[in-house]
Amino acid sequence: MTVFIQGLIFLIQVYLVIILIRVVFSFVSPFPTNPVSRLAWQLTEPVLAPVRRLLPPMGGLDLSPMVVGIAAIIILSILSSVPQ
């Protein structure tokens, strides 16, 4: 069970880094022409799109990465507190 939880924690941390890469690329290059940007978009869009639909319009500001990031951090703290 410990190996499973540690692996899950690692995957969530990697996913948070990919979300951060997507956010940075959205400021640097609005059009996803970079292969890294495309990969980050393909990996995060299935999670971010449903959250984006639930959020009210914010005048062009996309808060879905922040919402998913906060949820991931909460999940990480819960998984870290599970007894070994």
N, C-alpha and C positions, 0 to 999 in steps of 0.2 A: 504494500500500500504506500509506503514511503517513497519508493521509486516512482510510482504513478503520480503522486502529488508533486514531487519535485519536477518531473517532466512537464506536468501541466503548468506549474509556476513558470518554468522556462519558456514554454510556448506562449503564454500570456505576455511575458516580458518582451519576447521577440515581436509579438503583434503590436505592442505599444510602441516599439521602436519603428516599426513599419508605418504606423499611423503618424508618428512624428515626421518621418521622411516625407510622407504625403503632404502634410501640412506645410513643411518647409518648401517643397516643390510647388505648392499652390501659390506661394508668394514669389518665388523666383521665376517660374515658367508656367504661365496659365494654361498653355497647350501641352498636353502630355506627349511630347516628341521624344523624350529621353526614355530608353528601355527600363531604367530603374524606376522612373516615375510611372510608367505604364504598369510595371509589375506591382508597385505599391498600390496603384489604383485598383487593379484586378483583385488583389488580396483583401483590400479593406472595403470596397464598395458593397459586397454582400451584407456586411454588418452595418455600415454607415447609412445605406439607403433606407432601410426600414425606420431607423432612428430619426433620420431627416424628415421622413413623412409624418412622424408623430409630433415633431417640434413645430411651433407656430412660425410663420414667416418673420424673419428678422431683418428685412431690408437688404438682402443679398449676403448676409453674414451666416456662414454655416457653422453651427455650434455642435453638430453631430460628433466630430472627433473628440471634443471636450467631454460630451456626455458619455461616450463609449470609454474614453480614458478614465473617467472617474469611476465608472462601473467596473472596469478592469482592475483598478487599484483597490476597490472595495473587495472584489473577489480574491485578489492576491493577499490582502490582509486576513481574510477568512481562511484561506488555504494555509497561510503561514502559521495560523494559530491552532491548526489541527494537531492534536498530540501525535508524536512519532511513535 
